[in-house]
Amino acid sequence: MTTPAIQWYPGHIAKAQRQLQQQLQKVDAILEVLDARIPLASRHPDLDRWTRDKPRVLILNKADCISTAQLQSWQQWFERQGLTALPTNAREGKGISRVRQAAQQAGAAANERRRKRGMQPRPIRAAVIGFPNVGKSALLNRLMGKRVVESARRPGVTRQLRWVRLGQDLDLLDAPGILPPKLEDQQAALKLAICDDIGEAGYVSEHVAGALLDLLPQVDNRLEAVLCDRYGFEALDKPGSLLVHQFARDRHTGNVERAAKQILTDFRKGVLGAVALEQPPE
């Protein structure tokens, strides 16, 4: 049976993307928020073209969801690409002060150019950009020190662009999560679905949970014992999709949807451990 393609592009994203592209002409720096579990899959393929030569800081949010060694590997890899990658846990407020400092430093060149033209400095303008549910709004609220934008553990909460002022020297643009109109890389789309970075309307939980069971032992062979212990498998000796059905029969009276959602929720909440689904390219 062919696995359905993963696609999700609600109308508010198309509108927000057009508005965002217009606003990007006015910003001095970009804060690109990534999901630390999938730093490559959660990068928008068109962002380089939209932002061109604007300074950029990468935010590896949900850094607590991966191991320290994995985090350091990603930071070193991005550094080799000429990019600064700062780890944060926006939910708990960790790493926030460094983000503010980095945004100010990244945008400082704009005020230097103004000074040379005899103009007064103005607040630096930085856009906070990323896929849905990677933690942009939670990050912004932590930077502000109060709840200024709606934030929730689901994609699609932020639907409009909004400027907010942080002190006297930094303006931040909070943008809705943006996705390409078509997810060409279905392996990347699958990781987005696993990590809850696209809406549930874009995928079938049963297929995504099965793919997760296939993927986890590949990224860390120690996880096979964890999965067997938690879900009652004797061994991972069959495709993940069949294991989901087995778990449904054994623990959920045959309810495959409920079984699949438990597996996905366990991963998303860290019950299965600190696990990165991607490794830096060699």
N, C-alpha and C positions, 0 to 999 in steps of 0.2 A: 504494500500500500504506500502510495506517495505521501510524504509528509507535506502538509499545507505550507505555503510560503508565509513568512512572518512579515506583515505590513501594517503600519499604523500611521496615519497622517490626518488627524482631525482638522477641521476647518480653521480653528483658531491658530494653529501652527503656521498655516500658509499666510494668513494675514500678518501674524507677528513677524514672520521672516521678512516680508516686504518692508515693514516698518523698521525692523532692526537694520537692514542693509542701508536704509537712509540715515539712521542715527549713527552708524559706525563711521560715517564721514566726519562726525563732530568729536569723536573720542580720541584721547591721547594714548590710551593703553587698553589692553584686553586681559581680563582675568578669565581664563578658560577652565571651567570646573569639570574634572574627569572623575569617573568611578575608579578608585584605586584597584579594584578587583579586575577591571578590564580597561586599562588606560588607552589601548589602541582602538578597541571597538567603540568606546565612548567619545572618540574625537570626530567632529563633524568634517566630512571630506571636503566641503566647500569653504571652510573658514579661512584657510590660507589665502584663497583668492579674494575673499571679501575684505580681509584686513590688510593684506599686502605687507607693507613694511612697518606696521605699527608694533610697538613693543608689546610683548606678551609674557604673561606669567601663568604657568600651569598649576592648578590646584588639584592635588591628589586627595579628594575627599573620601570619606569612609576608610581612611588609612588604617583604622583599628581592625578592619575586616581581613587584613592580610598580615603576614608575619613581618617582623622587623627586617629580616634578611631580604625578603621579597621587595619590601619598600625601598631599601637601600639600592637594590639592583636597578629598580626603575628610575630612581633619582639619578644614579650614575649614568644610565643609558640616555636619559633626556639631556643631561649635562653635556654629553658627547655630541648631541644634536644642536647644542648651543641654546638650550632652553632651561630656565629655572623651574623646578617642580617642587612645590611646597606641600607637605602632608598636612591634612587637617581632619578633624572629627568635628564637623559643624554642630552636630547634635549636642555634643558635650562641651563645645567651645574651645577645643584644643587646636593650637597652631594659628589662631586668628590674628594675633598681633603681628606676626611675620607677614601675613597677607597684606595688611594695611601698609606696612613699611615698603613691601615690594611694589605695591601699586603706586605709591608716591614716587619711589625711585624710578619706576618704569616711565612715568609721565613727566618726570622733571625736565626732560629735554624740551618739551613743549613750552614751558615757561622760560627756559633759557633762550629759545628762539624769540619769544616775545620781548625779553629784556634787551636783546641785541637790536631789536627794531624800535626800541624806545617805548615799549608798551608795559603797562603794569601787569604783574602776575595775576593769575586767576586760579580758582580751584581746579585741580587736575580732574579730568573726566575719564572714568574707566568703565567699561562695559563688562558685566558679569554674564558669561555665556556658557551654555552647556546643554546636553541632552536632558530630556525630562527626568525628574526624580534623582538627579545626581547630587542634589543638595544645595542648589544656588540660593534659594530663598532662606534656608536655614543659615547659610554662610552670611548672607546679608544681614539677617537679624542679629547674629552674633557680632558682626562688625559694628552695628549701630548700638548694641547693648540693650536693645528692646525689640519688641515685635512690631515691625513696620510693614511687613508683607506676609501674606498667608503662606503657611508652610505645612505640609502634611506628607505622610509616608505613601504617597501615590502620585503617579504622573498626571500632569495636566492641570494642577491647581492654579499656577500663575498663568494668566491668559492675556495680560496686557503689559506693554512696556511702561516703566515708571522710573523717573529719576528721583534719587534720594540724596540728601547732603549729609556727609559724614564729617562733622566738625566744620572748620572754616577752609579746609584745604583739599577736600576730596569729594567729588560728586560721583555716585555710582548709578549705573543704569541696570535695573533688574529686568531681565527679559524672560519670556516664557521659554520652556524647553523647546529646542528646535531639532528637527529630524530632516534628513533628505526626503523628498517626495516619494522616492522609491528606494528601498533597502536592497541594493544590488548584492552586497556581500551577506549571504544568508547565514554564514557561520558567525559573523559579527552580530547579526540581528538576533540569532539564537542566544548569544551571551547577554545581549541587552534584555531579552525577555527573562532569562534566568535571574538576572540581577534586578528585575522590576524597574527597568529604565525605559520601558514603553508600556502603553496601556494594555490591559488584559484583553481588550477587543481585538488586538492585533495578533493573538496567538491562541493555541489550544494548550491548556495547562498539562494535559496528559502527555502530549508530544514533548513539551519543554522539560517536564520532570524526567521523562525517559532519557532525553539527551543529557540531562545533568548527571544521571546515574552512570551513563556511558563515559562522560567526560571526567568526572572527579578522580577515578583511579588513574587516569592518564596524566593528570597534572600532579598527583601525589599518590604513589602506590600504597602508602600507609592508610589511605582513606577507605580501602576495600574493607578492612576490619571494622572501621567505624560504621560504615553503611550496613554491613551484615549484622552488627550488634544492635543497631538502632531499629532496623526494619525487619529483623527476623529472617534474613536471607542466609542460607547455608553457604552460598558462594555466589559471586557475580558471574555466573556461567551462562547467562543468556542476555539478549539485548535488554537495554534499560526499559523499553516500552513494555516488555513482558513482565519485568520486575515490578513495574508500577501496578499492573493488573494483579500480580501475585500479592502485593502488599494490600491492595484494595480488598481482595478476597479474605486475607488473613486478619486484617485489623479494622476494616471499614465496611463490613457487610456487603462487599462488592461495589461500593461507591467509588468509581475510578476518579472522578473529579475531586472528591474530598481527599483521597489518598495522594493525588498529584499535588494538590495545594499544600498539604502538610509537608511533603518533601521540599517543595520550593520555599515555603516559609521557614523551614529548619535551616536551609542554606542561607537565606537572606538575613536571618537573625543571628547567624554565627553559631548555631547549635552544633554544626558539623565541624567547627573549628575555623581558624583563620586561614582562608584559602584564596589564592589568586588564580583566576582562570586563564590568565595570560602571563607569559614570561617575556622579558625583553628579547627582541630579535638578536641573533648572533651578529 
